Every structure is written in structure tokens, then in C-alpha cells.
Amino acid sequence: MFAIGLIKEGKTPNDNRVALTPSQCKWLQQHIPACTIKVQHSDTRCFTDNEYKQAGIELTDDLSACDILLGIKEVPIDMLIESKTYLFFSHTKKKQPYNKKLMHALVDKNITLIDYECLEHEDGQRIIGFGFFAGVVGAHNGVMAYGNRTGAFELGRVYKHKDYRELIHTYFGLRLPNIKIAVTGSGRVAHGILEIMNLMGVTEVEPDEYLERKFSYPVYVQLKGHDLYTHKELKTYKREHFHENPQQYRSRFLPFTRCTDILMNGIYWDVNYPRLFEKEDIDESFTIQTIADITDDMNGSIPVNLGDQTIEEPVYGINKKTFQKTEPYIHDSIDVMAVGNLPNELPRDASRYFGEQLLKYVLPDLLGKGSDIITRATILNKGKLTEAFMYMEDYARH
Ligand SMILES: NC(=O)c1ccc[n+]([C@@H]2O[C@H](COP(=O)([O-])OP(=O)(O)OC[C@H]3O[C@@H](n4cnc5c(N)ncnc54)[C@H](O)[C@@H]3O)[C@@H](O)[C@H]2O)c1
């Protein structure tokens, strides 16, 4: 018998998401008879203890009999059980200083750590994540913020709805003005944004039309790598070359800052990548009024991202001259929506989607003979760094 435990999230503030929903647990127990699931009591999880009970899943406080423990966010050190196999987002692979102590504890307790973020197909595409619902919520919030600024329409808050289905019912009858929306990126986040664009009845147009034409209806353009970056000398874009040498490229986004009303940013970014634009580009010709920075790196691809807001208050203003933070929706400011845990506004749907990927691509191998995907995502094996993660030796040692 193989026992999987769903741990209670311990990080503060509490995350309400979970790796497997009650019906996914039930399905797993029915289809893999050698597997049982235990769920640790929690009163903050988006599915209640009672929902798991109704699905026939055992609830307990003690998961010490489980072989594999599934969480979402970093597990607090005092909640780690020795010698277990854990799956969660550890945020350690970039040697993040704030999780160094957690890494030391994982080593000391002989834990096997498989990090969701490192589960990748052979070509480097991530297998599981919450990006799609970050895109959904971020796009909604971006359009909502534009409505709040202009008074042209009103949209409510996502988290006040039970789930996604209920949310999209509220779009019935929504009529957006003739705005132009630029969507950047081509991954999960971008797909979530596009879903909302289509549900809100925004029409997709090509980049050249978007730049040159006026439309009598709302439009969006999706800008992918080759629309956003060009090699500084060769004036070309090759995806793999760009990923390996981003410093050799510059942004091509500037013309879009001169005709866009809302920017929905969903790209992948790191410090070596060019920003979409610079602060100095914010002049009289800069038309963007609302930025939904779903990518959300402080002072990153969006130079006026001054850090995170909360789910309750997701938007702040940036003064166009001083670049200081202001109240949202005021004259002479651009509104920025920047929240680091957007999927928590739709936790039930986000968890269901996450669990589906886990069931399809990870758990069968994890419960069976293992796979290259799992090996590549194993940072620690019984407290020891695996070969691919030896670059973390100085970080893991103490
Ligand atoms: N605000 C939030 O709550 C929230 C939630 C989830 C994700 N995010 C952020 O949104 C961004 C996009 O996430 P996603 O889920 O769409 O990612 P994804 O893995 O689904 O897609 C990333 C895309 O970027 C491309 N890319 C470019 N350079 C890359 C590189 N060096 N490494 C990997 N991919 C590269 C990939 O080809 C892919 O098309 C990330 O920065 C992520 O941290 C934010």
C-alpha cells in the first residue's frame, strides 16, 4: 500500500489552494487500488474537510504514516516530517536567500524534495503550474481597473465568486469601449489572459493592424517573443538563441506604448532580459493607462512595478513624472495591478487544474517506477543534492 498525504498549508499568510481536490482523491483511490490518501485537517483550504469526508477520504492530523506528502507553498520547518518525500514549490532552485534555512532543514531531516517548478518535459516546458488562472484573474483585474479609472463600466471582484463558472456569467451584457489591449507572452499566463479576452468579446487583431488602425470595437493583440524582441545587431529573433543570450536583444515594444490603453503582461522575464520599456519612455505619447503586470517582477519587465499589492487592494497608481506610488485611478498616474498570488482568487478552479496535471503527468510515475521527469525535478534525495542541483552545494551546506 502506498499512502499519499495532503498537508495543511502552514506558510503565513495561509494559502487556500491544494494539490488534489476531493473528487481527484476519490478517483485516485478508485483507479489505483494500491494507493490511499490521507488529508490533514485544515480550516483555510478552499475545499473543506467535510468535502473530503463526503468523497470518502480519511482526515487526520498525523501524516507520519504517509510515503509522499503533497503541499503547495514552502513547508514551515517545524512541520517537516523526517525522511519523507515531499512535493511543493520550494523556491530554492535560484538559491533564494529567504529559503536557505528551509533548505538546511530539508537536508538535516533526510528529506527527498521534488519541486513542482522543476517538473519539465524534455524540451524544458514546465508541466504543472498555476499560470493559467493567474492569467484569468489578472486579465479580469486589469479590465476592472480600467473600468474603475474611466467609469465606462463596472466589474466586480473575482474572489467574491464561488468559482470560474460563476465569474464568467457576470460578463454577460458587459460592453467594453473601443479600447486597445496589448497581451504579452505565450505561456500559461498568456493563455489565461486570452481566455478572458475572448469571453469578454474582445477581438484579436494582428500587430501591424493594431499599430496602424483605429477600430470601432475593442481589440487585443498577442505579442510573442518575435514581436517583442530583436537582436541588437542582426535584427533577427531566434527563440533558443534569445533564451540563451537575452542581453544581445532589445525590446520592440515601444510603438505599442503609443496606442495601447491596457497592457496585460504575461511574459517570462529575468534580470538579463530587456524590459518592455523604460521609465523615460513615459512621455506625452505614452497612452497606456492600466498595466496588469501578471508576470509581476518588482522593477522587472515593467519598470514601474514598485512591488506587490494584496488581493483585497490589487491596484496602485504611479505618478507619470515622479514615478512615485500614488492612490489608484487619479489624474497624471498610470494604474498598476501587481499581485503575486493571483490564482488564490479562484482557488477551487486553480487547484482542480493543478491536480489534473499532477494526475496525468506526475503521479502515475511517482507511484510506479519513476521517470526522467521526476528524476530531473528531484532536488534532494534523502537529504542529499542530486547531480543536476550540485550547483546549490554552497547554499545547502551549513
Ligand atoms: N502573479 C501571479 O500570481 C503569477 C502566477 C503564476 C505565474 N506568474 C508569472 O508569470 C510568468 C509567466 O508564467 P507562465 O506560467 O506563463 O510560464 P510558462 O512556463 O507557461 O511560459 C513561459 C513562456 O516563456 C517562454 N520563455 C522565455 N524565456 C524563457 C526561459 N528562459 N525559461 C523558460 N521559459 C521561457 C517559454 O518559452 C514559455 O512560452 C512567470 O514569470 C511567472 O512567475 C505570476
The ligand as an SDF file (V2000), in Angstrom:
LIG
                    3D

 44 48  0  0  0  0  0  0  0  0999 V2000
    1.2160   36.9790  -10.4220 N   0  0  0  0  0  0  0  0  0  0  0  0
    1.0000   35.7050  -10.2290 C   0  0  0  0  0  0  0  0  0  0  0  0
    0.2140   35.3230   -9.3670 O   0  0  0  0  0  0  0  0  0  0  0  0
    1.6720   34.6990  -11.1120 C   0  0  0  0  0  0  0  0  0  0  0  0
    1.2370   33.3610  -11.1120 C   0  0  0  0  0  0  0  0  0  0  0  0
    1.8240   32.4530  -11.9830 C   0  0  0  0  0  0  0  0  0  0  0  0
    2.8880   32.8610  -12.7890 C   0  0  0  0  0  0  0  0  0  0  0  0
    3.3480   34.1450  -12.7200 N   0  0  0  0  0  0  0  0  0  0  0  0
    4.4980   34.5920  -13.5330 C   0  0  0  0  0  0  0  0  0  0  0  0
    4.1080   34.7550  -14.8830 O   0  0  0  0  0  0  0  0  0  0  0  0
    5.2080   34.4840  -15.7530 C   0  0  0  0  0  0  0  0  0  0  0  0
    4.7840   33.5510  -16.8690 C   0  0  0  0  0  0  0  0  0  0  0  0
    4.3810   32.3170  -16.2940 O   0  0  0  0  0  0  0  0  0  0  0  0
    3.7620   31.1290  -17.1600 P   0  0  0  0  0  0  0  0  0  0  0  0
    3.0610   30.2240  -16.2170 O   0  0  0  0  0  0  0  0  0  0  0  0
    3.0320   31.6740  -18.3300 O   0  0  0  0  0  0  0  0  0  0  0  0
    5.0620   30.4060  -17.6620 O   0  0  0  0  0  0  0  0  0  0  0  0
    5.1370   29.2260  -18.7460 P   0  0  0  0  0  0  0  0  0  0  0  0
    6.2650   28.3630  -18.2820 O   0  0  0  0  0  0  0  0  0  0  0  0
    3.8200   28.6200  -19.0180 O   0  0  0  0  0  0  0  0  0  0  0  0
    5.5340   30.0280  -20.0530 O   0  0  0  0  0  0  0  0  0  0  0  0
    6.7100   30.7320  -20.1380 C   0  0  0  0  0  0  0  0  0  0  0  0
    6.8760   31.1450  -21.5710 C   0  0  0  0  0  0  0  0  0  0  0  0
    8.0210   31.9870  -21.6220 O   0  0  0  0  0  0  0  0  0  0  0  0
    8.9390   31.4570  -22.5580 C   0  0  0  0  0  0  0  0  0  0  0  0
   10.3000   31.7000  -22.0510 N   0  0  0  0  0  0  0  0  0  0  0  0
   11.0980   32.6900  -22.4480 C   0  0  0  0  0  0  0  0  0  0  0  0
   12.2750   32.6180  -21.8510 N   0  0  0  0  0  0  0  0  0  0  0  0
   12.2490   31.5600  -21.0410 C   0  0  0  0  0  0  0  0  0  0  0  0
   13.1950   30.9720  -20.1580 C   0  0  0  0  0  0  0  0  0  0  0  0
   14.4370   31.4640  -20.0440 N   0  0  0  0  0  0  0  0  0  0  0  0
   12.8270   29.9200  -19.4330 N   0  0  0  0  0  0  0  0  0  0  0  0
   11.5720   29.4200  -19.5530 C   0  0  0  0  0  0  0  0  0  0  0  0
   10.6400   29.9220  -20.3820 N   0  0  0  0  0  0  0  0  0  0  0  0
   10.9830   30.9810  -21.1380 C   0  0  0  0  0  0  0  0  0  0  0  0
    8.6120   29.9810  -22.6810 C   0  0  0  0  0  0  0  0  0  0  0  0
    9.0050   29.5110  -23.9450 O   0  0  0  0  0  0  0  0  0  0  0  0
    7.1150   29.9630  -22.4910 C   0  0  0  0  0  0  0  0  0  0  0  0
    6.4500   30.1850  -23.7140 O   0  0  0  0  0  0  0  0  0  0  0  0
    6.3150   33.9170  -14.8580 C   0  0  0  0  0  0  0  0  0  0  0  0
    7.2530   34.9500  -14.6330 O   0  0  0  0  0  0  0  0  0  0  0  0
    5.6210   33.5670  -13.5790 C   0  0  0  0  0  0  0  0  0  0  0  0
    6.4660   33.7100  -12.4460 O   0  0  0  0  0  0  0  0  0  0  0  0
    2.7430   35.0690  -11.9070 C   0  0  0  0  0  0  0  0  0  0  0  0
  1  2  1  0
  2  3  2  0
  2  4  1  0
  4  5  1  0
  4 44  2  0
  5  6  2  0
  6  7  1  0
  7  8  2  0
  8  9  1  0
  8 44  1  0
  9 10  1  0
  9 42  1  0
 10 11  1  0
 11 12  1  0
 11 40  1  0
 12 13  1  0
 13 14  1  0
 14 15  2  0
 14 16  1  0
 14 17  1  0
 17 18  1  0
 18 19  2  0
 18 20  1  0
 18 21  1  0
 21 22  1  0
 22 23  1  0
 23 24  1  0
 23 38  1  0
 24 25  1  0
 25 26  1  0
 25 36  1  0
 26 27  1  0
 26 35  1  0
 27 28  2  0
 28 29  1  0
 29 30  1  0
 29 35  2  0
 30 31  1  0
 30 32  2  0
 32 33  1  0
 33 34  2  0
 34 35  1  0
 36 37  1  0
 36 38  1  0
 38 39  1  0
 40 41  1  0
 40 42  1  0
 42 43  1  0
M  CHG  2   8   1  16  -1
M  END
$$$$
